[in-house]
Amino acid sequence: MAKETKNTLRDSVYSSLKAMIVTGQIPPGSRVTENDIAVKLNVSRTPVREAFNRLERDGLVTGRPRQGYVVTEFDINMFREAFEIRELLDGHATELAAATATEQDKARLRAMLAECERLAAIPDRTTREKFQELEVGIDLHRVIAEISGNVMLHGMLCGILDKCQHYVWTELLWLDEWKIARDEHAEIVDAICAGDASRAGTLARAHVRGSRDNVLRLLQAKSDYQNFLAKAS
């Protein structure tokens, strides 16, 4: 029981810290320390240290000796690279999942869709509740990769999804693409459940490309605005 509680605390601290980074509560480029987060979350430094180690593996922070950690700054080049790889991996994983999914797998995917709908129906949602829907949506892709049966593919895609999460949050929050994402996820799951590997893969790749194009517009607009301000000053 003590070990289970400890693991729950570790996961809770990791999830809370990750949410603060992905949603911009801790902005890109910020320096943070174990002590800062331990005080903020009212926990000891040990689970915070473990959370930072995991986030560094995820590519969301970079450790600096005796200086704490710096939150990764996301640029257009990193974005393009992450989504190019994600399109390839996500599409292939979805095709494999459509060919191998059991009835239990299909029920699991449908349950995740239902959870997204439940979260979407909450009136006046908090940032935390919106982030929960984001997490379920991202986890849907992780589960599809798990169902594919290809362990290496699953591991690679999970790593890329961690790096894409910040961009997906930006897209959903600023472009209000929540319903479109839910509808596209439902179409992908329907194709998997029907065993239509070709359609499932096509839908998954289109889903990633649509997200990429949306975020690219936002990043380009931000870059253009910053250049305009620099020239005007």
N, C-alpha and C positions, 0 to 999 in steps of 0.2 A: 504493500500500500504506500509506503514512504517513497519507494522508487517511482511508482506511478504518479504520485503528487509532484515529485521533482521533475519528471518529464513533462507533466502538464504545465508547470511553471516555466520551464525552458521554452516550450512551444508558444505559450502565451506571450512571453517577453519578446520572442522572435517575431511573432505575428504583429504585435503592437508597434515595435520599432520599424518593421518593414512597412506597415501601413503609414506611419508618420513620414517615411521617406517617399514612398510612391505617390502619396496624395499631396506632397509638397509642404507639409507642416514643418519638415526640416528641409529647407531648400537645397538644391544642387550647389555644390561648392562649399557648403557649410562645414565647419569643424565641430565635431562632437566628441565627448569623452565618455568613458564608462560611468564615471561618477555623475555626470549630467543626467544620463538616462536612468541610472539607478535611483536618483533622487526624484525624477519626474514620475517614474513608475512605482516608486516606493518598494523597491526590492533590493536585494544585495547585489554586489558587482559581479558575482560569479555567473548567474544566468545572462546578465547583460554582455559579459565578455564572450560567452558562448554564442549569443545572438549575433554579435558583431563578426565573429569568425564565420558564421554561416552566411551572413550578408556579404562578406568579402568574397566568399566562394561564388555567391550569386552575381557578383559584379556590381553591387549597389553601393559599396563603400570601399575605400582604400586605407589600410592602416599606415600610420606614420609613427615611427619610434618616438616614444615619450611625448607625442603630441596628440594622441587620440586617433580619430578617424575622420576622413573627408568624404562627404557624400559625392558620388559620381555625378559629373556634369554630362548630360546627354546631348550630343550634337547630331547633325544631319547624317554625317558619315557613319557613325555608330548605328544610327537608326536604320539606314539603308541596309547595312550588313546584316543586322539582326533579323530584319523582316525578309530579306532574300533567303536566308537559311531557313527561317521559320516556314515560309511557303513550301519549300521542298519537303521538309520533314513532316509538316502537318498534313500535307496532301497524301504522302505515302503512308503515314500512320493510319489515316482515315480509311484509305483503300484496304489496308490489311485488316483493320477492325471490322469492316463490313463483311469480310470473308470469314472471319473467325468468331464473331460475337455470339455468345450463348444467350439463352433467354434471361439468365441472371444478369449478364452484362447489359442487355437491352433495358431491363428494369432499372438498373443502376443509373443509366444515362437519362431515362425518363424522369427518375426521381430528382436528378440534378436540374432538369428543365423546370420541374414543378417548384423546386426551391427558389429558382430565379424569379418565377412568376409570383411566388409568395412575397419575396422581398420587394418586388416592384410594386405590389399592391399596398404597401405600407404608406399611409398618408404623411406628408411633410417629413420625408426621410432625412435622417441625420447623415453626416459624412461617413460615419462608421457603417451604417446600414447600406449605403451605396457601395462602400468598399467591399462589404460582404458579398454583394451581388457580383462585383468585379471578380472576387476570388473564386466564386462558384463557377463563373463563366470561364475563367482561365483554367480552373481545375478540370472542367469538362474536357478540355483538350489533353490534359495530362492523363485522364482516365482512358480516353480514346487511344492514346499511345500505349498505355498499359495493356489494353484489350488487344492491341495489335499482336502482342506476343513477342515482339522484338525488344529485348532488354536494352540493347545499346541505343536503339532508336528512341526508346522511352527516356533514357537518361539524357541524351543529347537534346531532345525537345524540351524537357523540363528546364534544362539550363538556359536555353534560348527564351523560354517563356518568362523566366525570372527577369531577364533583361528587357523584355518587351512590355512588362506589366506597367511601367511608368508611362509609356507611350499610350497604351490602351486606356489608362485612367484619364489621360489628357483628352483623348478622343471622346470618351463617353461623357466627361464632365463638361467640356467646352462646346461640343457639337451636339450634345444630348442625343447620342446614338443608341440609347439603352434598348428601345423597342426593336430597332433594326438588328442589333446584336442578338437579342432573344429569338427573333424570327429566323435569323440565319442559323443559329444553333439548332433550332427545332427542325429545320430542313435537313441539316447534316445528320442529326440523330435519326430522322425518318428514313433517310437513305441507308444508313447503317443497319437499322432494324429490318429494312426490306432486303438486305443483302446485295444492294446495288453498289458495288465497289467503284465503278466508273463515275457514277453520279456523285457519290459521297466524296470522292477525291476532288472532283471538279468544284463542288460546292465549298469544300474546305479551302482550296487554293483561292477561289474568288473571295471568300470571307477574309482571308489574310490580306489579299491585294486591296480590297476596299478599305480595310483598316489602315493599311500603309498609306494609301492615297490621301485619306482624311488627315492623318497626322502630319504628312508631308506638307499639306497646305498650311496647317497651323504653324509648323516650324519655319516654313519659308516666309510666312507673313510676319512672324516674330523677328526673323533675321532682317527682312526688308525694313521693318520699323526701326530696328536698332541702327541700321545703316543710315536711314533718313535722319534720325536724331543726331548721329555722329557728324553728318555733313552740315546739319543746321547749326551745330554748336560752334 
